[in-house]
């Protein structure tokens, strides 16, 4: 019985250390601008259809910046017209 318990404890420690190692390597990868990120986006005019877009982290950041710039310009133009 003690040997079974010992084996179970050793297995749990080895699995937790492997999970920790995998987690620490993904933390380093999260800062990599060339990593690929896939997102599912809704299709306009459809309740069910979705598109999957895969871009690098740098491309997603650039797209977010471009959209934010367009929103800021539209809001600034709206205030000038009123």
Order of alpha helices (4+ residues) and beta strands (2+ residues): alpha-beta-beta-alpha
